[in-house]
Amino acid sequence: MKIIHVVPYIGEEASGPAYSVPRLCEALAKQGCDIVLYTLGPLPKRKFDFRVESFSRSAFPHPSFGFSWKMYKSLLEDAKDAQIIHNHSLWMAPNIFAGLIAEKLNIPLINAPRGTLSEKALNISSFKKKTALFLGQRKALNATNCFHVTANHEANDIRNYQAKTPICIIPNGIDIPVQISKKPKRKTILFLGRIHPIKGIENLINAWKDIGPLFPDWDLKLVGKGNQRYLESLKKLVKDNHIININFEGPAYGNNKNVLYQDASLYVLPSFSENFGMTVAEALANKTPVITTNATPWKDLEIKNCGWCINPTEEDLTITLKVALGLNKENLQEMGINGQNWMMDEYAWGKIAEKTLQTYQWMIDRKLKPEFVKNE
């Protein structure tokens, strides 16, 4: 089975589709699929176990749109003998190409919005999204035979936008890292990810302002990259409020990320919206308990006894941090082990690839619909 995946970018990012899309491609290739990934350059400095086609973006109509006429022509030719096109994300030219070519060649299209259809996301750069719809994204969405989401709440977002298209619910997978670090003497709360207003970082800083003095043996570490103006506003918030034991660091990749997770005693993702929250899975895989919000799909954290899922408010975060930091070392370690066991049991990449293949086969022959594909 030849499957073409399309994603705008897979550069050296901390997590998200830059990790999960190539990793899904690798897992499908191990299942015997002929996998081709179309993306914009530059590529990360690593080897792939499947074919990758990378293209330079044009300045027209704007570099952020990611237009490449060479990509369109190559994808159109390559897709003539493909059984499935699997698109990841929306609003850029490669995502539009995937839909238009699937319709033109009558190839089943599975569309993974990757959180881009949430209400919060739709309200960010809304003019650009309306422009993309006009330039072909609406037609590409209409060509979708099945949506791919990583959690139930993302399915609800799609139902509000495009009600009648089937949806398969398949989470991202996760690799279990080797233990490469021991907890340092000072305890650390870690945020790792994109430095962006949607991540709720102000709530975390403001909560730490109240909590930090009560726990002087703890540090708060904020790791990631983002808009420089926004990053400076966060640093000003810290400075103006004389908040201590808080450190800003640039992005981390590969094993450096795993060291940070393993050094941390607690991971916090206070987001206002996440379609999956890959960093939560990464933290759990590294035996680090998590605090996140119910705007993410991680409501089972408390059921699995490996963290807390709370309202995305400063007040709830302050209360929960006080509880978490008050636990002893053994309690936190037990929660970390519970989290890693959960990841191994339910999020192994081989299992994710098997579910994805079942969806592809159903899209091709319309027989034996998997139980995780929903029509309503």
C-alpha positions in Angstrom: 0.0 0.0 0.0 1.5 3.4 -1.1 0.6 6.2 1.3 1.6 9.8 0.8 1.8 12.0 3.9 1.8 15.8 3.7 2.9 18.1 6.4 4.1 21.7 6.1 7.3 21.4 8.2 9.3 18.8 10.1 12.3 20.9 11.2 14.2 20.6 14.5 11.2 21.4 16.8 10.7 20.3 20.4 7.7 18.2 19.7 4.3 18.3 17.9 3.8 17.2 14.3 7.5 17.6 13.6 8.0 14.6 15.9 4.7 12.7 15.5 4.3 12.8 11.7 7.7 11.3 10.8 7.4 8.8 13.7 4.0 7.7 12.4 5.6 7.3 8.9 8.4 5.2 10.4 5.9 2.9 12.2 3.8 2.5 9.0 6.9 1.7 7.0 7.8 -1.1 9.5 4.3 -2.5 8.8 5.3 -2.9 5.1 3.8 0.3 3.7 5.4 2.3 0.9 5.6 5.7 2.6 6.3 9.0 1.0 6.4 12.3 3.1 6.0 15.6 1.3 7.1 18.7 3.3 8.9 22.1 3.0 12.5 22.5 3.8 14.9 22.7 5.4 14.9 19.1 6.7 16.3 18.1 10.1 19.7 16.6 10.2 18.6 12.9 10.5 18.1 9.8 8.4 14.6 8.6 7.5 13.5 5.0 6.9 11.1 6.2 4.2 11.2 8.5 1.2 11.0 12.2 2.0 10.4 14.9 -0.7 11.3 18.4 0.5 10.8 21.7 -1.4 11.7 25.3 -1.0 8.9 27.7 -0.4 8.1 30.7 -2.7 7.9 34.3 -1.5 4.5 34.5 -3.3 2.0 35.3 -2.0 3.9 35.2 1.3 6.6 32.9 2.6 4.4 31.9 5.6 1.9 30.4 3.1 4.5 27.8 2.0 3.6 27.9 -1.7 5.7 25.7 -4.0 4.8 25.0 -7.6 7.4 22.3 -7.7 5.8 20.5 -4.8 2.4 20.6 -6.4 3.6 19.1 -9.7 5.7 16.4 -8.0 2.9 15.5 -5.6 0.4 15.3 -8.5 2.6 12.9 -10.4 3.6 10.8 -7.3 0.0 10.4 -6.2 -1.1 8.7 -9.4 -0.3 5.2 -7.9 -1.0 6.0 -4.3 -3.9 4.4 -2.3 -4.2 7.1 0.4 -3.2 10.7 1.0 -2.8 11.6 4.7 -2.6 15.4 5.3 -1.4 16.9 8.6 -2.4 20.4 9.7 -4.3 23.1 7.7 -4.0 26.7 6.3 -0.8 26.3 4.3 -0.3 25.6 0.6 0.9 22.0 1.1 -2.3 21.2 3.0 -4.4 22.7 0.2 -2.4 20.7 -2.4 -3.1 17.4 -0.6 -6.9 18.0 -0.8 -7.0 19.3 -4.4 -4.9 16.5 -5.7 -6.8 13.8 -3.8 -10.0 15.2 -5.4 -8.5 15.5 -8.8 -7.2 11.9 -8.8 -10.1 10.4 -6.8 -7.8 9.2 -4.0 -9.2 8.8 -0.5 -8.0 11.7 1.7 -7.6 11.5 5.5 -7.1 14.9 7.1 -5.5 15.5 10.4 -6.1 19.1 11.4 -3.7 18.8 14.4 -5.7 21.2 16.5 -6.1 23.9 13.8 -9.9 23.7 13.9 -10.3 24.5 17.7 -12.2 27.7 18.5 -9.1 29.1 20.1 -6.9 28.3 17.1 -9.5 29.6 14.6 -9.5 33.0 16.3 -5.7 33.4 15.9 -4.7 35.1 12.6 -8.3 34.7 11.5 -7.8 36.9 8.4 -5.0 34.6 7.1 -7.3 31.6 7.6 -10.1 33.2 5.7 -7.6 34.0 2.9 -6.5 30.3 2.9 -10.1 29.2 2.6 -10.6 31.4 -0.4 -7.3 30.1 -2.0 -8.4 26.5 -1.8 -8.5 25.3 1.8 -12.3 25.1 1.8 -12.3 22.9 -1.3 -9.6 20.8 0.1 -11.6 20.3 3.4 -14.6 19.3 1.4 -12.5 16.5 -0.3 -11.9 14.9 3.1 -13.1 11.3 3.3 -12.1 10.9 7.0 -10.7 13.2 9.6 -7.9 12.0 11.9 -7.9 13.4 15.5 -5.9 12.4 18.5 -8.6 13.0 21.1 -12.4 13.2 21.6 -12.4 17.0 22.2 -10.7 17.6 18.9 -13.5 15.5 17.3 -16.0 18.0 18.8 -14.1 20.9 17.2 -14.4 19.2 13.8 -18.1 18.5 14.3 -18.7 22.2 14.9 -16.9 23.0 11.6 -17.7 20.1 9.2 -20.5 17.9 10.7 -21.0 14.9 8.5 -17.5 13.6 7.7 -16.4 10.4 9.5 -13.7 10.9 12.2 -11.1 8.4 13.4 -9.8 8.9 16.9 -6.2 7.6 17.1 -3.7 9.2 19.5 -0.1 10.0 18.8 2.4 7.4 19.9 5.4 7.9 22.1 8.8 6.3 22.4 10.0 5.2 25.9 13.4 6.8 26.5 16.4 5.2 28.2 17.0 6.6 31.7 20.0 8.9 31.1 19.8 11.2 34.1 19.3 11.2 37.8 17.2 13.8 39.6 19.4 16.7 40.8 19.4 17.8 44.4 17.2 20.9 43.7 13.7 20.0 42.6 12.4 21.5 39.3 9.0 22.3 37.8 9.5 22.2 34.0 7.5 23.8 31.2 8.9 22.7 27.8 7.4 23.7 24.5 6.4 26.6 22.3 6.5 30.0 24.1 3.1 31.2 23.0 0.0 32.8 24.7 -2.1 29.7 24.1 0.1 27.8 26.4 -1.0 29.7 29.5 2.5 30.5 30.7 1.4 33.8 32.4 -0.8 31.7 34.7 2.2 29.5 35.6 4.4 32.5 36.3 1.7 34.2 38.4 1.1 31.0 40.3 4.8 30.6 40.9 4.9 34.2 42.3 2.7 33.0 45.2 4.0 29.4 45.5 7.7 29.9 45.0 8.5 31.6 48.4 6.7 28.6 50.2 9.0 26.1 48.5 12.5 27.6 48.3 14.1 24.3 47.4 12.2 24.2 44.1 13.0 26.0 40.8 10.7 26.8 37.8 12.3 26.2 34.4 10.7 27.5 31.1 12.3 25.9 28.1 11.4 26.7 24.4 11.3 29.2 21.7 8.7 31.7 20.5 8.0 35.3 19.4 10.8 37.4 20.9 8.4 40.2 21.9 6.2 37.8 23.8 9.2 36.2 25.4 10.4 39.6 26.6 7.0 40.4 28.0 7.2 37.2 30.1 10.6 38.2 31.4 9.3 41.6 32.2 6.5 40.0 34.2 9.0 38.1 36.2 11.3 41.1 36.8 8.5 43.6 37.7 7.1 41.1 40.3 10.6 40.2 41.7 9.9 36.5 41.2 12.9 34.3 42.1 14.0 30.8 41.3 12.7 31.0 37.7 14.9 30.4 34.6 14.2 30.9 30.9 16.1 28.6 28.5 16.1 28.1 24.7 14.6 25.1 22.9 15.9 21.6 23.5 15.9 18.6 21.2 16.5 14.9 21.2 18.2 13.4 24.3 18.6 16.9 25.7 14.8 17.0 26.1 14.8 13.7 27.8 17.4 14.9 30.3 15.3 17.9 31.1 12.2 15.8 31.7 14.2 13.3 33.8 15.8 16.1 35.8 12.4 17.6 36.6 10.3 16.4 39.5 7.1 17.8 37.9 6.0 18.9 34.4 3.4 21.6 33.9 1.5 22.4 30.7 -1.1 25.1 31.6 -2.5 25.4 28.0 -5.8 27.0 27.0 -6.1 24.6 24.0 -4.2 21.4 22.9 -5.3 18.9 20.3 -3.0 16.3 22.0 -0.2 17.8 24.1 2.7 15.8 23.0 4.9 17.1 25.7 2.6 15.5 28.3 3.2 12.1 26.8 6.9 12.8 26.6 7.1 13.8 30.3 5.1 10.7 31.3 7.4 8.5 29.2 10.3 9.9 31.2 8.7 9.1 34.5 7.7 12.7 35.4 4.3 13.4 36.8 2.2 16.1 35.1 -0.1 19.0 35.8 -2.1 20.1 32.8 -5.6 21.5 32.0 -8.9 20.1 30.9 -8.4 22.0 27.6 -6.1 19.1 26.7 -7.1 15.4 26.2 -5.3 14.2 29.4 -8.3 13.8 31.8 -7.1 10.3 32.8 -4.0 11.6 34.6 -5.7 11.4 37.9 -7.4 8.0 37.2 -3.9 6.6 36.3 -2.4 8.3 39.4 0.3 10.1 37.5 -0.8 13.7 37.6 -3.6 16.3 37.7 -6.0 17.7 35.1 -7.4 21.1 36.2 -9.3 24.1 34.9 -7.0 26.5 32.9 -7.0 29.2 35.6 -4.3 30.7 37.7 -6.3 29.9 40.9 -6.6 26.2 40.2 -3.0 26.0 39.1 -1.8 27.7 42.3 -3.9 25.3 44.5 -2.6 22.2 42.6 1.0 23.3 42.6 0.8 23.6 46.4 -0.5 20.0 46.6 2.0 18.6 44.2 5.0 20.3 45.7 3.9 19.2 49.2 4.2 15.5 48.2 7.3 13.6 49.3 9.9 12.3 46.8 8.6 8.7 47.0 5.1 9.8 46.1 6.3 11.8 43.0 8.5 8.9 41.9 5.5 6.4 42.2 3.4 8.7 40.1 6.2 8.9 37.5 6.4 5.1 37.2 2.6 4.9 36.8 2.8 7.4 33.9 5.5 5.5 32.1 3.6 2.2 32.4 0.5 3.9 31.0 2.5 5.1 27.9 4.0 1.7 27.3 0.6 0.0 27.6 -1.5 2.3 25.4 0.7 4.6 23.3 3.3 2.3 21.6 3.9 3.3 18.0 3.3 -0.2 16.7 -0.2 -0.1 18.1 -0.9 3.4 16.6 0.3 2.2 13.2 -2.0 -0.8 13.3 -5.0 1.4 14.0 -4.0 3.8 11.3 -3.7 0.9 8.8 -7.2 -0.3 9.7 -8.5 3.1 9.0 -6.8 3.3 5.6 -8.2 -0.2 4.6 -11.7 0.9 5.6 -11.4 4.1 3.5 -10.4 2.0 0.5 -12.9 -0.8 0.6 -15.6 0.6 3.0 -15.8 -2.8 4.8 -15.2 -3.6 8.5 -15.3 -0.1 9.9 -13.0 0.2 12.9 -14.8 0.9 16.3 -12.7 4.1 16.7 -14.1 5.6 13.5 -17.2 7.6 14.3 -19.8 8.8 11.8 -21.9 10.9 14.2 
